[in-house]
Amino acid sequence: MSISIEQRRQHRLMTIEKSLAKRHRKENAFRRMGLLAVVTGMTLVAILFVSILMRGVPAFWQATFYTDVYFDPEVIQLEPKPERERGESQFDFNERYSQWLTRAGLVNWQTLIDNALEEALGEEVEPRQLRDLRALVTSGERYALRDRFIEDPSLLGQTVELKMLASANVDVWLKGNISRDLPDARQQLSAQTRGWADQLEEQGVIRNAFSTSLFLNTDSRSSLASAGLAGAFMGSLFMMIVVIALSVPLGVSSAIYLEEFAPKNRLTDLIEININNLAAVPSIVFGLLGASIFIGYLRLPLSAPLVGGLVLTLMTLPTIIIATRASLRSIPPSIRQAALGIGASRVQTVFHHVLPLALPGILTGSILGVAQALGETAPLLLIGMNAFVANVPGTPLEQSTALPVQIYLWQGNELRNFFEARTSAAIIVLLGLMLSLNALAIWLRKKFETRW
């Protein structure tokens, strides 16, 4: 009998050991799979970021001419800049000044650039070669030269060292983004222009410089090398101001009411279900809704940041409401019971005790919702924010574009070997803004976090 009991005991121990070994194998396999999933995800993210950085960082530096420009009085045959005379009305002065600006615009500023390039090359360029010579510098520089003279007419007769952007094709050629072994028929520049570009680079006349135009200029279709993100950045800024001003107060207020004050009945259950459903609706649907209501019915301006902000507000509201309700639910019921027990009203309980404790989660959810809206493209395309706008918007009612839309437009540009790097640079700027908002959310969470 004792042997039988001992055998049973040994058998039971072996069974338990096998079960434990099997359980441990499963736990170890699960840990390895979890670690593999984390490593795979981090690797893919790292590959994405490294790929974007490798393509985009070179675009922050651009081929730039450092050359002397002589403001030749024989070319700039223009009277001195008018000044308001004593007793002259403002209207008459504005009329004279406008006429002077018109005459300044008729000056052949391109000739000054041609003369500066000839001086740098150390040779006289024949008239038939002028087209090849002018392909070195982007076309927008003649207008920049005009604006500089208008700002400071004392430059007449002086020689000043200026920075001028090389054309997009020259930038591509010097950076090696196009093969030098291709035949002339497939090159973007003539053999003469390519030779001059290489010569000027060897002389140090053309150097890579940090591209301030990427941040200070608006988009351009005639002067591709000077195209920038200023207009898109301001458009995104105005939209984010509208989103923050509308979605955060409305979303947080709605969540507080639904979670703390609304009666629990079928109506509130229906509202909660619809809010959860709206959070899963594709963003392009909100674009269709915005185009129909804000532009088609309310007749708000097309391509305006105000309309874009309103559309993104509708899209962000469900996210903020859900995040706020989750933060309020995370507060222990004992906080509410203790406040009510010492005589606080329902409103005082919520705003003096519950809301301060839930504030870190509310801020985090709100900022993450706004950061998500910052990167949306589809709804903005449907309200016309992909239109070409050459000016920086001064108000939310002026036409504009946005950073994600600008990235979309540049990606489709026909000069791919130039705008591919510039697109990645714009993505870096957008990611920088989004990561800054996420970092702000983490900082605010740590700052306002209160333990109970």
Long-range contacts (C-beta under 8 A, 24 or more apart in sequence): 52-424, 52-427, 52-428, 52-431, 53-424, 53-428, 55-420, 55-421, 55-424, 56-421, 56-423, 56-424, 56-425, 56-426, 56-427, 56-428, 57-425, 57-428, 58-175, 58-421, 59-211, 59-214, 59-421, 59-422, 59-424, 59-425, 60-210, 60-211, 60-214, 60-425, 61-208, 61-209, 61-210, 61-211, 62-165, 62-166, 62-171, 62-208, 62-209, 62-210, 62-211, 62-213, 62-214, 62-225, 63-165, 63-166, 63-170, 63-171, 63-174, 63-175, 63-201, 63-206, 63-207, 63-208, 64-163, 64-164, 64-165, 64-166, 64-206, 64-207, 64-208, 64-209, 65-117, 65-120, 65-136, 65-137, 65-162, 65-163, 65-164, 65-165, 65-166, 65-200, 65-205, 65-206, 66-161, 66-162, 66-163, 66-204, 66-205, 66-206, 66-207, 67-116, 67-117, 67-119, 67-120, 67-161, 67-162, 67-164, 67-205, 68-116, 68-119, 68-120, 68-159, 68-160, 68-161, 68-162, 69-112, 69-113, 69-115, 69-116, 69-145, 69-159, 69-160, 69-161, 69-162, 70-112, 70-115, 70-116, 70-119, 70-158, 70-159, 71-112, 71-149, 71-155, 71-156, 71-157, 71-158, 71-159, 71-160, 72-111, 72-112, 72-115, 72-157, 73-156, 73-157, 75-107, 75-108, 75-111, 75-112, 76-107, 76-112, 76-149, 76-156, 77-107, 78-103, 78-104, 78-107, 78-153, 78-156, 80-153, 81-150, 81-153, 101-150, 104-146, 104-149, 104-150, 105-146, 107-146, 109-142, 109-143, 109-145, 109-146, 109-149, 110-134, 110-142, 112-145, 113-137, 113-141, 113-142, 113-145, 113-164, 116-162, 120-200, 120-203, 120-205, 121-196, 121-199, 121-200, 129-192, 132-190, 132-192, 132-193, 132-196, 133-193, 133-196, 135-167, 135-169, 135-170, 135-189, 135-190, 135-193, 136-166, 136-167, 136-170, 136-193, 136-196, 136-197, 136-200, 137-164, 137-165, 137-166, 137-167, 138-164, 138-165, 138-166, 138-167, 138-168, 138-223, 138-224, 138-225, 138-226, 139-167, 139-222, 139-223, 140-165, 140-220, 140-222, 140-223, 140-225, 140-226, 141-165, 141-223, 141-226, 163-209, 165-213, 165-225, 165-226, 166-197, 166-206, 166-225, 167-224, 167-225, 168-224, 168-225, 168-415, 168-418, 169-415, 169-418, 170-197, 170-206, 171-225, 171-418, 172-415, 172-417, 172-418, 173-197, 174-198, 174-201, 174-206, 177-417, 177-418, 177-421, 178-417, 214-422, 214-425, 218-389, 218-390, 218-391, 218-392, 219-388, 219-389, 219-390, 219-401, 219-406, 219-409, 220-390, 221-388, 224-413, 224-415, 224-418, 224-419, 225-418, 227-410, 227-422, 229-403, 229-406, 229-426, 229-429, 230-392, 231-389, 231-390, 231-391, 231-392, 231-393, 231-400, 231-401, 232-400, 232-401, 232-402, 232-403, 232-405, 232-406, 232-426, 233-403, 233-429, 234-392, 234-393, 234-400, 235-305, 235-308, 235-385, 235-389, 235-393, 235-400, 235-401, 235-402, 235-403, 236-305, 236-374, 236-402, 236-403, 236-404, 236-433, 238-305, 238-306, 238-309, 238-393, 238-395, 238-396, 238-400, 239-305, 239-308, 239-309, 239-312, 239-373, 239-396, 239-402, 240-309, 240-370, 240-373, 240-374, 241-309, 241-396, 242-305, 242-306, 242-308, 242-309, 242-310, 242-312, 242-313, 242-396, 243-309, 243-312, 243-313, 243-316, 243-370, 243-373, 244-370, 246-309, 246-310, 246-313, 247-312, 247-313, 247-316, 247-317, 247-320, 247-366, 247-369, 247-370, 247-373, 248-320, 248-366, 248-370, 250-313, 250-317, 251-316, 251-317, 251-319, 251-320, 251-321, 251-324, 251-366, 251-369, 252-320, 252-324, 252-362, 252-366, 254-317, 254-321, 255-320, 255-321, 255-322, 255-324, 255-325, 255-328, 256-324, 256-328, 256-350, 256-355, 258-321, 258-325, 259-324, 259-325, 259-328, 259-329, 260-328, 260-346, 260-350, 260-354, 261-346, 261-350, 275-318, 275-321, 275-322, 276-318, 276-322, 278-317, 278-318, 279-318, 279-319, 279-322, 282-378, 283-315, 283-376, 283-378, 283-379, 284-378, 284-379, 284-382, 286-311, 286-312, 286-314, 286-315, 286-379, 287-311, 287-378, 287-379, 287-380, 287-381, 287-382, 287-383, 288-382, 289-314, 290-314, 290-379, 290-382, 290-383, 291-382, 291-383, 294-383, 295-383, 295-384, 301-397, 301-398, 301-399, 302-383, 302-384, 302-387, 302-399, 303-383, 303-384, 303-385, 303-387, 303-389, 303-399, 303-400, 303-401, 304-396, 304-397, 304-398, 304-399, 304-400, 305-393, 305-396, 305-397, 305-398, 305-400, 305-402, 306-396, 306-397, 307-383, 308-379, 308-380, 308-383, 308-385, 308-402, 309-396, 311-379, 311-380, 311-383, 312-373, 312-376, 312-379, 315-373, 315-376, 315-379, 316-369, 316-370, 316-372, 316-373, 319-365, 319-368, 319-369, 319-372, 320-365, 320-366, 320-369, 322-365, 323-361, 323-362, 323-364, 323-365, 323-366, 323-368, 323-369, 324-358, 324-361, 324-362, 324-365, 324-366, 326-361, 326-365, 327-358, 327-359, 327-360, 327-361, 327-362, 327-365, 328-354, 328-355, 328-358, 330-358, 330-361, 331-357, 331-358, 331-452, 332-452, 335-452, 356-448, 356-450, 357-450, 357-452, 359-448, 360-444, 360-445, 360-446, 360-447, 360-448, 360-449, 360-450, 361-445, 363-441, 363-444, 363-445, 363-448, 364-441, 364-442, 364-444, 364-445, 367-437, 367-438, 367-440, 367-441, 367-444, 368-437, 368-438, 368-441, 370-437, 371-434, 371-437, 371-438, 371-441, 374-403, 374-404, 374-430, 374-433, 374-434, 374-437, 375-404, 375-430, 375-434, 376-404, 377-402, 377-404, 377-405, 377-407, 377-408, 380-404, 380-405, 381-405, 381-408, 403-429, 403-430, 403-433, 404-430
